[in-house]
Amino acid sequence: MTAPPLPVLAAHAADWRYAAWPEGLEHHARRALLDWFAATLPGARQPPATLLAAALADERGEGSAICYVDGQRGSARHAALLNGIASHTVEFDDIHRDSGLHPGSPTVAAALAVAQARGASMDALLRAMAAGYEVGGRIALAVQPSHYRMWHTTATVGTIAAAVAAAVLLDCDANQVGHAIALAATMSGGLQQAFRGSGMSKPMHPGHAAEAGVLAARAAAVGITGAPDVLDGPAGFAAATSDSTGRWDLALAGLGTRFVIGEMTFKNHGCCGHIFPALDGLLAMKARQPFRPEDVLRIHVAGYRATAEMCDRPSVRTEQEARFSMQYCVAALLHHGAVRLNAFTPERLHDPVLHAFMPRVSVSLAPELVDAYPRRRAARLRLELRDGQVFEHEQPTRKGDPEDPLTDEELDAKFSELTEPVLGKLGAMTLRDLIRRGAELPGPVMPAPVPM
């Protein structure tokens, strides 16, 4: 590569303010916004967002940005923080499969808060989202797969994606966007260990990324500068968080012709995405050869490194542990037909039937699947039934990935399923139609009564 990456990415991001939409891409951006609300609104009713909203109520500040956790208006940074946390809580937020980044949680949280604070249009919001997704996804490509061994990409690169989206909405030029990227890169953080065990750290990551991204953008907009070689320098972001100074030729390939926001994975299960190939594979096996949970002697799942290292959890106690447990999610799928929000209710989490089934599920590393990650997320399954029958299946893709995307109808159904308990049927329909076709920004939502 002849040019350093930061100015190239900054110039591309700044162009999103005025360039014509590539064909069909605005529709993809609206799909991403719809999916963000689907993930965010149920998370806005749960800790840690609810706990932090109460703790930070005296720091709300003045402004027009909407915190969807408590429905109040305030400063953009306050709203970005809390909405970013809410958006990552129920594990239904989008994924850029090739880079491992969940761009929506931090990027939309930051962009929507700044857009509301400035009274921007829907078009301006969608353009800023596209810019943030693009820069974030490509920087994540430059540092993967080694970055993901220790770092949570959504927390680290998500800070940069959020900063880009906010800077575009602040009408920053290419030079200022570059400084926003540089400032965000040195503010980023988020450790894998935070979600390899218990605790509430993981959803805090994109909330912090969104808030820090807004800070970086606002700093750059008023003339605060960052290091121009912070991405690829010898002590820069890539060198510090991956095994090289960045695979920038790969990251910048197709810039301006292929777009991250048009290649998103929208989740079809409410758990860690590294479990998806196994769940989809089991559904395919069951469709070919119907079986009942009580028929199962054992199930073995061989996957790529993240599946084996993060999702082999034979026992669980908390909701977060269950969402990252292959054993629990397989048990829930086979007993209840799906892994959605109701798979993680307290009743299900303590269901002795599910816990009794979990030891029948084992997980291992399939070395031949490792090199294909992250662009290919596959699993190999071996199912043994009590009557002696044995079935094997390789699941090469996940439902929701670009090769098998959720249709608009399926995405609308997901949105309705996740938001109607919060907004009611009419409220959810009104918000969906605004996001799908409206020219104005989403505003406050009217929640349905919380069941007693």
N, C-alpha and C positions, 0 to 999 in steps of 0.2 A: 504494500500500500504506500502511495507516495504522499498523501495528505494526512495530517493528524486527524483523528476521528471527531474531536469536539467541534471544530468549526463547521465541518461537513454536516453533522447532525443538527447543530444549531441553525444553520441556514435552511435546512430542510424543514425544521419545525416552524421557523418564522414564516415560511412561505404558506403554511396552512391558513394564515389569517385571511388570505385573499384568493388563493388559487381555486380554480374550478374543481368541484368534486369529481374524482374519478367515477366512472359509471358504476352505479350500484353501491358505492361505498357509504354514502349517507345512510342508506338503509341498514348497513351493517353497524354503523355507529349508533343508530337508534335501537337496534337489537341489544347492543352492549349496555346502553343506558337502561333499557327495560330489565335486563338481567341483573343489573346492579341494584335496582329497587327491589327486585324479587328476593335477592339475598339480604338486603339491608333491613327491610321493614320487620321481618321476624326477629332478626338480631337486635333490633332497637328495643325489644321488650325484655332482653335478657342481660345478665351480667356478662362481661364487665362494663358494658356501655352504660347500663342503668346506674350502677354504683358510681362510676366516674362522673356521670352527668350531675348527680346529686352533690358529689364532692367538689365539683368545679362550678357550681351554679353562681358563685360570687365572682367568677372570672369570665363570665359570658361576654362582657364587653358590649359596645354599641355596634349595630349593623343590621343588615337585612338578610344575612345568611341564615338558613333554617337548620336547626339541629333536629333531626327526625327522631331522636331518642326521647326528647321531652316536648317537641313541637314548638319550641321557642326560637325567636330570632336573636341573633347576636353577631359577634365578629366571625369573619371567615375562618380564622385559625381554630376557634372554638368548635365551630360546626364541622370543619374538616376532620379534626381529631376524633370527635365522638361518632360521626357518621362512618369514618373509616374503620373504627373499631366494630361498630354494628355490622358493617358489610361483610366481615370476615368471620363472624361468630358461628353461624350455622353451616359453614363449609359448603355453600352453594355458589360461591363467586367464580367468575370466569377464569380461564387459564389460557395463556399462550403456550400451547403444547411444545413448540420447538425450543423455547427458551426456559420453560419452567416458571415463568413469571405469572402471578395473578395481577394483571395490570389494573383491572377495574376498581378493586377496593381502594387503593390510594389515589389513583388518577381521577376517578369520577368524584370521590369525596372532596378532593381539592378543587377540581374544576367547577363542580356545581356550587360549592360555597363561594368561590370568587365570582362566578357568574351572577349568582343571586345578590351578592354584595354590590356589584357594579350595575345591576339592572340590565344584563346582557340578554341577547336573544338566544333562542334554541339553536340557531345555526352557529352562533359563536361558541356555544358550549360544545356542540358536536365536533367542531373543527379543533378546539383545544384538546378534547378527548383523543381525537385521531392523532394529533401531534404527540401527546404524551405516550399513548400506546406505542407509537412507532419508535420513538427514541428509547423508551424503556425496553421494549422487546429486543431491539437490536443491541443495546448495551448488554442485556442479559445473555444474548447469543455469544457475545465476545468473551464472556467469562465462564460459560458453562462447558462441560458438566462439573468441572472441579469446584466451582464456587459453591455448589449446593451441598458439598460434603460437610461444610461447617456453617454456612450462612443461609439465612432465609431470604431468598431472592426478592420476595414481595416487600420485605422490610428495607432491603438495601437498594436495589435498583428501583423499587417502587418509589423511593424518595425522589429520585431523579425524574421519573415519569410524572410524578405529581408536580414537581417544580416546572417542568416544561409546559404542562397544561395550564398552570396558573400564569406563567409568564406570557403565554400566547394571549390569554384573556386580559392581561395587563397591557397588551399592545406593545410588548417588547420587540425590538428589532433583533436581528441575528446576533449582534454582538452582546446584547443584554441577555438573550436566551442562553448564549454560551456561558456567561457568568452565572446564570441561574443553575445550569447543569453543574458547573464546577463547584459552586457553593453547596449544592445538594449532595454531591458525591462525598464531600468531607463531613457532612452531617449524618450520613446513613449508618445504619447498624441493624442488627437483629440476628440472634444466634439460633442455630438448629436445636441446641439442647433445650431451648425454651419450650419446644413442643414434642420432645421425645419422652417426656414424662407428664406429670400432672401440672396444674396451674393454669392461669388465665393469660399468660404472656402472649400467646400467638396472635389473638385478635388485636392486641395492643400494637403489634408491629405495623400494620397498614395505617392505623390511626396516627401513630407517630410519624410515619412516612408522609402522610397527607399534610399534617400540620407543619412539619419541617420543610416540605416542598413549597408550601405557601410562603413560609418565611424566606426561603432562598429566593423565590421569584420576586417578592416584594423588595428584598435587599438589592437584587440585581437591577430592578426597575428604577431605583433611586441612585444608582451609580456605584454600589459596592461591588468589588471585583473578586474573582476567584482565580485559581491557578489554571492557566490554559492547557497544561499537560497533565491535569489531575487524573484523567482517565487512563492514559497510556504511559505515563512517566515511570521511572524505575522504582519510585516509592508511591505510585499512584493507586487508584482504585483497583484496577485489574491485577496489578502485581501484589497488592496486599490481600486480595480476596480470592485469587485463583492461582493456577500453576504457571501463569505466564503474564506478560504485559498486555494480553488481549488478542483474540483472534479477529482482528478488525476487518480483514478482507472478507471473511465469512459473514461478519455482522453487517457490513455495508452492501453486500451483494444484492442487487435488485432494488436498491433504494430509489423510490419514485415510481416503481413499476409493480412491486408487490407490497401489500400493506398489512401490517400486523392486525389492525382492527377488523380486517376482512377475513382473517384466518383464526378466529377465536374458537376455543372449546367452551361450550356452555354445559355446565354439569348436569348430568342426568341422575346422579345419586348424591345424597347429602353426607358425604364422608370424604376422606382423603382420596385425591384422584389416583394415587398409586394403587388403590384397591379396585378401581373401576374395571380393568381388563379381566380380573378374576370374576367379578360379579356379572359382567356381560357374557363371559364364557360359560358360567354356570347357567345363565338364562338360556343360552343357545343349546347347551347340552340337555337341559330339561325340556326344551321344545322338541328336540329330536327323540328323546327317550324319557318320558315322564317318570319321575320318582318322587317319593315322599321323604321328608327329613328322617323319619324312623327307618327308612330303607338304607340309609347311608352308614357304611362302616367307617370310612375315612375319606378325606379329600386332601390332596396335596396340591399346593400352588407353588410353581417355580416362576420367579419374576426377575426383574432387573434390580440393581443395587438398592434403590430407594424403597422398593417394595419389601425387600428382605430386611433392610436395616431399620426401617421406620415402622413397618406395619405388622411385624411378627410380634403380636401381643396376646399371649395365651390367656391372660386374665386382665380384667378391667374393673375399675371402680367408678370412674367419672365419665361424664359425657365426652370430654375431649379424648380421653384414652379410648373410648369406644369408637369414636369417629376415625381413629388411627389404628384400629385393630382389625386385621384380616379375619381373625377367628370370630369376632363379634359380628362384623358386617355380613359374613357368609351365613352365620346362624340366623341373623335377622332376615336376610333375603329368603332363605329357604323356608323359614317358618311363617313369614308374613308377606312374602311376594315382592317386597321393595325395601329400599333403604332410603327413607325420606325423613321428614322431621319427627314423625311419630315413632321412628325406630329408637329414638334417644330420650323418650320420656322416662321419668323415674321408675314407672312400672316396668317398662321394658328393660331398663338398665339392671334391674334387680330380679328379672324373670329367671327362676331356676331352670326352666326348660332351655333357654338360650345358653346359660352358663354350663349346663350339662352337655350341650352339643359341642361347645367350643374346643374341647380336647381332641375332637375328631378331625380338626383342621390343622394342617402343618404348612410351613412356608420355608422355602429355600431360595438360594440364588441360582439362576440359570446363566452361567458365564457368557453364553452365546447371545443372550439378550442385552447384556450390559453395554456393549459398544453401540448398539442402535439407539440407546437412550440419549437425549430426551425426545428426538424426532419420532421415535417409534416406541409406543408404550404397550408391550405385549405381556402375555402370561401363558404358561403351559399348565394345564390342569389334568390331574389323574383322579378319577372318581371310582371308588370301590364300594359296591353294594353288598349287603349282608348275604344275598343269594349267590355270591361269587362272581357276578358280572363286574367287569372292569371297563371303563371308558376313558379315553384320552382325548384332549382337545387343545389346540393352540388358538388363542384369541389374539389376532394381530392388531386390532384397533379397539377404540372405545367409542361407544355411542356418545355423540356430542362433539367428537373430534372433526377436523375439516373433511376427512374422508367419509364421515357418516354424521353430518351435522343435524342438530335439532331443527326441524322445519319451523316456519313461523307459527304454525298451529301448535306444535309441541312446545315452543317457547312461551306462547301465550298461555297454554295450559299450566306450565310450570309457574308462570307469574301469578295466575289466578290461585293456584293451590297454596302458594306461599304468602300471598298478600291478602286474600279474602278474610282469613281469620283476624287480620289486623285492621283492615279498612272496611270490611263488609263487601258484598258483591257489587253494589253500585259504586262505591268508592274506588274499588280496584279497577272496575271497568272504565271509569272516568280517567284515572291516572294512566291506564294502558293506552287509551285512545289519544290522550295528549302526547304521550311519548312517541307513539307510532306516527302521528300525523301533525301534531301541533307546531306552531311557530313560537309560542311563549314557553318560558321555563316552567318546570313543575314548581308549585308553591307548597304551602303547608298542606298536610293531609288530615282528613278527619277520621280518627280511629274509631273502629267499632268498639262497643263496650267490652271490657275484659271479662271473660267468664268468671263468676265467683266460685 
